[in-house]
Amino acid sequence: MFHKKSIEQLLLEAGASGEGHLKRTLSSFNLIALGVGAIIGAGLFSLTGIAAAENAGPAVTISFVLAAVACAFAGLCYAEFASMIPVAGSAYTYSYATLGEFMAWIIGWDLVLEYALGAATVSVSWSRYLLEILHKYNIDLPHQLVVSPWETVRLGDGTIIDGGLINLPAILIVLLLSFVLMRGTRESAAINNVLVVVKITVVVLFIVLGWNHINPDNYVPYIPENTGAFENFGWTGISTGAAVVFFAFIGFDAVSTAAQEAKNPQKGMPIGIIGSLIVCVILYVLFAHVMTGLVNYKDFAGDAKPAATAFAMTGYSFLQDGLIIAILAGYTSVLLVMLMGQSRVFYTMAKDGLLPQFFCAIHKKFYTPWKTNLFFMVFVSLFAGFVPVSDLGHMVSIGTLFAFALVCFGILVLRKRLPNAERPFRTPWVPVVPILGILVCVYLMYSLPSESWIRLAGWMLLGILVYFFYGKRHSKIRQVREENNS
């Protein structure tokens, strides 16, 4: 259970090429675009409103700063790992090198929450914005086909859609992008680059055009008084809000999953991780400030498309449709990166024997783990079609925080075990930065509702059963060591 992979073995795997291996096609710019593509999405355009209405009020901007601090600590630790071990798999691979096979399995299983359910969350919000723009042109799809059974949707003109059978638009976008990913990494990155440019443009326009229409009264009180419940307003509400919007920052983790497809990972990975984080933190705080200044935070309750609601207050009605279309494009890039990240994690786990070989099959023409893409196309679609967006968001946040805490801990272990190993990028102020990263991540996990902990515990219990009944028996590193011992 505690066998570790050596750095030499991981680097050997990273250098492998040809049939059955991933192809190096991503530049530093592609990597930054991947990070921005995953970071700016549902967390900004959807969960910001939820966190403001239910947790932090206008002080959701402070929530973003708190979440960004946690991400900064974790991002610096990720950058060191990614430059040392440029292998697909992200936190799973790093844990295998530092904490052993069992903890690597736990973190890999946890990453399913981060990526697969993250993709489902984004697809649900994508569906909400699509319904909004179709409704404006009097195109109303049957409500049974656009809302999950346990969800109520309120459109911009007050129209209520209460409980349907399935969220079909959310499923269709997952299917489409899964097929795009099967076609190739370079092609997917090119599409993502275009979508990222569109997305940053619309965020900047929202900030610039909305700034002059801010109503200062909407910031009073800036920190609403706590209602008596830990997560409802006050300073504790701000920390819960940070945990909720933390979902928005997983993009730099997605960069690390593509390490094995980077042209120059030792240089490109730190640039991609830290660069995407800096760009997005600035945009997030400004966007949240403008959004809560345009509309009173209470009006965002139950609104999965708060950006469109807020922009309507600017008077630039002729740009409203363009905003929604650009947001749809932005969501599309987030989905693309998340689906890609999840497939790379399972690809790496299958290469290690912890999952069936089905998951590491590489397409002979496109050099992509196409069978894994196919599997998650079905898995993500089921969650997207039937689970409410707020439940999905909380599950993703707690899974992400858990992953980040383990990566920070891994840096402490690796500095102790291999102090002289080559490190193209070094995390500064060790052990202070990793320890602070662990503390902030654990605190934000504590701030989430108890239901999130129960779901995390249930998911992890299922993962432990899968490990002992399959992964442990088929582990390649275990098989090699048993052969050597015999």
Summary of the structure (lengths in Angstrom):
residues: 486
radius of gyration: 21.6
end to end distance: 18.6
largest distance: 76.4
contacts: 1908
relative contact order: 0.21
helix: 75%
strand: 2%
